[in-house]
């Protein structure tokens, strides 16, 4: 946990990316005991909730899709596999 700064830890926590129970406990402890960290945590929760409420997933416009494909020049097998998948 020492490799990440506090803001990164809180971000991982808010995004449910922390899986280690001891790390979860340590982060919860930090949030409970430090008012600045608790404030940062609440701000990140608030921002995430706003983004979740307002974010609309839109399909990629065909013009953009063609431009990306031209840039990466994928193989025919890749294109067949990619475009035959159903997106959830």
C-alpha positions as CSV (number, residue, x, y, z in Angstrom):
1,X,0.0,0.0,0.0
2,X,3.0,2.3,0.5
3,X,3.5,2.7,-3.3
4,X,0.3,4.7,-3.7
5,X,-0.4,8.1,-2.4
6,X,-3.5,8.7,-0.2
7,X,-5.5,10.1,-3.1
8,X,-4.8,7.1,-5.3
9,X,-5.7,4.8,-2.4
10,X,-9.0,6.5,-1.9
11,X,-9.7,6.4,-5.6
12,X,-9.1,2.6,-5.7
13,X,-11.3,2.2,-2.7
14,X,-14.2,4.3,-4.2
15,X,-13.9,2.3,-7.4
16,X,-14.1,-1.0,-5.5
17,X,-10.6,-2.0,-6.8
18,X,-9.2,-2.9,-3.4
19,X,-9.6,-6.7,-2.8
20,X,-7.1,-7.3,0.0
21,X,-9.0,-7.4,3.3
22,X,-6.1,-5.9,5.3
23,X,-5.8,-3.1,2.8
24,X,-9.5,-2.4,2.9
25,X,-9.4,-2.3,6.7
26,X,-6.4,0.1,6.6
27,X,-8.1,2.4,4.2
28,X,-11.3,2.4,6.2
29,X,-9.3,3.3,9.3
30,X,-7.6,6.2,7.5
31,X,-11.0,7.5,6.4
32,X,-12.4,7.3,9.9
33,X,-9.4,8.8,11.7
34,X,-8.3,11.6,9.4
35,X,-10.7,14.4,8.6
36,X,-8.8,15.5,5.4
37,X,-8.8,11.9,4.0
38,X,-12.5,11.6,4.9
39,X,-13.2,14.8,3.1
40,X,-11.3,13.6,0.0
41,X,-13.2,10.3,0.2
42,X,-16.6,12.0,0.3
43,X,-15.7,14.3,-2.6
44,X,-14.7,11.3,-4.7
45,X,-17.9,9.5,-3.8
46,X,-19.9,12.6,-4.7
47,X,-18.1,13.0,-8.1
48,X,-18.5,9.3,-8.9
49,X,-22.3,9.5,-8.1
50,X,-22.7,12.5,-10.4
51,X,-20.8,10.9,-13.2
52,X,-22.8,7.7,-12.8
53,X,-26.1,9.6,-12.9
54,X,-25.2,11.7,-16.0
55,X,-23.0,9.4,-18.1
56,X,-24.8,8.1,-21.1
57,X,-23.0,5.4,-23.1
58,X,-23.2,6.2,-26.7
59,X,-22.3,4.1,-29.7
60,X,-19.1,5.2,-31.4
61,X,-20.0,7.2,-34.6
62,X,-19.3,5.3,-37.8
63,X,-17.0,8.0,-39.0
64,X,-14.8,7.7,-35.8
65,X,-14.8,3.9,-36.0
66,X,-13.6,4.0,-39.7
67,X,-10.9,6.6,-38.8
68,X,-9.6,4.4,-35.9
69,X,-9.6,1.3,-38.1
70,X,-7.6,3.1,-40.8
71,X,-5.1,4.2,-38.2
72,X,-4.5,0.8,-36.5
73,X,-4.8,-1.2,-39.8
74,X,-6.0,-4.4,-38.0
75,X,-6.0,-7.8,-39.7
76,X,-9.1,-9.2,-41.2
77,X,-9.3,-11.8,-38.5
78,X,-9.3,-9.2,-35.8
79,X,-12.1,-7.2,-37.5
80,X,-14.2,-10.3,-38.0
81,X,-13.8,-11.3,-34.4
82,X,-14.4,-7.8,-33.1
83,X,-17.5,-6.9,-35.1
84,X,-19.1,-10.3,-34.7
85,X,-19.2,-10.0,-30.9
86,X,-22.3,-8.7,-29.2
87,X,-21.6,-5.8,-26.9
88,X,-23.4,-6.0,-23.5
